[in-house]
Structure formats: C-alpha cells, structure tokens
Amino acid sequence: MSGLTIVQAKALQSIVRAVPARTGLFTNVGGREPKNAPGRDLTCWVFCNGIEPIRSGQSSTSLRVTFHVMILTPMLTDPQDDLDPELMSAAVSVMAGYAGGFTLSAVEADGIDVRAIDIRGMERVSMGAAFGYRDQDGRKYRAVVVQVPILLNDVLTEAP
C-alpha cells in the first residue's frame, strides 16, 4: 500500500463505527464530533483522533490510526448515581465488541493491510477509556471516550 485513499479511510471509519452501532445501546452513532447538543439519551460519536508512524523498514512505514468512540449522556439525568455505571457498561460493551469477534477483513478487502487493534498496547498505546465532562450548547454531559488504536502495515512506502 502506498498511502491511504479517501475510499480506504471511509471504509476504515465505517467499520469502526459499526461496532458501537451493533450494541443497540445508542440513539445515534455519528461519524464525527457533535456540533450540536446530542439529546437526552445515550449517544455515541466515532472519529479519528490521531495518526502516527509506529514501525519503519527499509522501504515502508506502518501507522497507528487512533479512533475515539465518545459516549455522552446528559449530566442532569436522574438518578445521578447511575450515570457512571451506565457509561461504564456502555464503554465495556463497545470495548468487548472490538476485542471479541470483530475483524477488519472488510477493509482488508479494500487494500488496507491491518495488523491488529492494539488492545493491550504492543505498540505503546492500548485500547482504554477515559471519563470526563463535556459542555455542548450550554448543556453539560458526562462523557467517556474509548480509545481504539488500529495498526496498519506498510502504509507509507517509498517509490521504487
């Protein structure tokens, strides 16, 4: 592979986005960070957070493409003590979706050489989840962001 085409990038994001959609937990699974307040239910947004080289050979370099799966719920939902358990459960369900029977064979058919989802951090960044808060359109949300690092082989290659 020499680079990543727009078709390949869309295919990669689409298959990463399909995992939280399959859980059935979310009223919406968007493909970007929300521009407006998402609503009153559990919502999810999948977007690329970073790309960096991880491994180089004589004529090629592999990349880590890190996606964020952001799960939001309104902070003023009662009972308040249920917010974190609900987000914890949703985050673990999403992580299990990537760690379980999930494969990237669909994007491999598009010419992307996927080595792995780096669940345990063999390339220094592992899958994980961080909790926080988000203000959107004057509303406060409790949030968890699941980090999904995907390792792509030989993306940057030198011309022969």
Secondary structure, DSSP 8 states (H G I E B T S, - for coil): --S--HHHHHHHHHHHHHHHHHHT--S-EESS--SS---SS-EEEEEEEEEEEEEE-SSEEEEEEEEEEEEEEETT-SSGGGHHHHHHHHHHHHHHHHHTT---HHHHTTT--EEEE-SS-TTS---EEEEEEEEETTEEEEEEEEEEEEEEEEEEE---
